[in-house]
Amino acid sequence: MSVTKYLFVLALTAVLTGFGQAATVPSSGTAAPKAANAAPAQRGLPDAQIERNIRARFARSKMTLVSKEKFTVTVKDGVAMLEGKTNVIQHKGVATRLAKLGGAIAVLNHIEVSEEARAKAAARLARYRQDKAGAPVRAKVVTPVVTP
């Protein structure tokens, strides 16, 4: 095969490959998210729809089946604000995740955790930070031994 034929085949392959890829690259040169993967608020969902989505997720979650807490949800400009009280410290984090999954672009979590729940979590942490004798566990820094 001569050099000119080889270059022609190479150029033709590059052109045909480029046409296949050009359909997936946005014209602005920046990577834009696909509509299916974009956050619902970025797709233009109204605040009322995001609020309904979040309330539906709360209703389906296990945390509402176990507890009697009622969290209030308000959404403005895609930002969800959560308010309420809980006796389970993990419910605050779960509520934030459910709000984001419901379509909120940001979450202001003003859910108050009770002192009882805070004390229970602190006691659990303290229990795991003690050795079998009940003394606090201390970290030891060990210098590595370098062999020549």
HELIX and SHEET records of a PDB file:
HELIX    1   1 VAL A    3  ALA A   22  1                                  20    
HELIX    2   2 ASP A   47  ARG A   60  1                                  14    
HELIX    3   3 LYS A   62  VAL A   66  1                                   5    
HELIX    4   4 GLN A   90  LEU A  101  1                                  12    
HELIX    5   5 GLU A  115  TYR A  128  1                                  14    
SHEET    1   A 3 THR A  72  LYS A  76  0                                        
SHEET    2   A 3 VAL A  79  THR A  86 -1                                        
SHEET    3   A 3 ALA A 106  VAL A 113  1                                        
END                                                                             
